[in-house]
Amino acid sequence: MPTKASAPPILISLTAFGAAEVRRHGQLWFTQLGFAAGADGIEVRSELLIDAATELPAIAQAVRAAGKQVVYSCADYLWAADGTLDTSALERVLAYTQTLGATRLKMSIGGFNASSLATLVPLKQRLQAAAVELVIENDQTPQAGTLAVMQDFFATANANELFLGMTFDMGNWHWTGECPLQAASALASQVLYVHCKGVQRQPQRWVAVPLAESSAPWRAVLRALPADMPWAIEYPLIGDDLLAVTRREVDQLRTIAATMAARTPS
């Protein structure tokens, strides 16, 4: 008799609190707020660091004390526009990841192309030495965020015996004109981490919104993805009582996850 899949941990990407607010209060402050709201972990963002030398050790201590999970997200591209592996960015981000105590690192591929093939083996060796799991995100750019690009990249990496999991950002597909449900069906076997993000279309652009306000088929997308991979809130968390707002969204996402897991055989 099949058992039910376990519900995923619920994390918060600290960008959810807004760049200006996070820079004003610091990522440690929002890390503690997220834990107080019941989140299972947080995603620290490189682009929101003010002083990595002091912030990262402090966040690492808070994560250890709370017994929570932490992911490090780096905004730098892994491959430069000419297809060369950005080794300086990689070394810097691996050092930051280790200082943070994270075992999972999120990046985008950037300019990966046919000339990048020779860099896959050195990349694999460096990740193994650092004991860091790299998960590749579909970003909002044509060169690193379309379904065809993602499929080609993962097929190439897998063929070269380098398995890199995927951070599946549900919302970013809209920025590149793709169908998130089609992408979920095509890439599910690579997905190790999910960015939960609702979207709405405004006259000139897409904007991120809570799932409950999304115009996208987010439930179908989540059902198409592995049921037990961590989910991270990456939509705006805003309100006068920010702790209450955050707790409500964490609880709602956890309820959705538990309901889906209960219906999904492992």
Beta strands, then each sheet from edge to edge (+ up, - down):
strand 1: 10-13
strand 2: 41-45
strand 3: 69-79
strand 4: 104-110
strand 5: 133-137
strand 6: 165-169
strand 7: 191-196
strand 8: 198-202
strand 9: 205-209
strand 10: 231-233
sheet 1: 1+ 2+ 3+ 4+ 5+ 6+ 7+ 10+ 1+
sheet 2: 8+ 9-
end
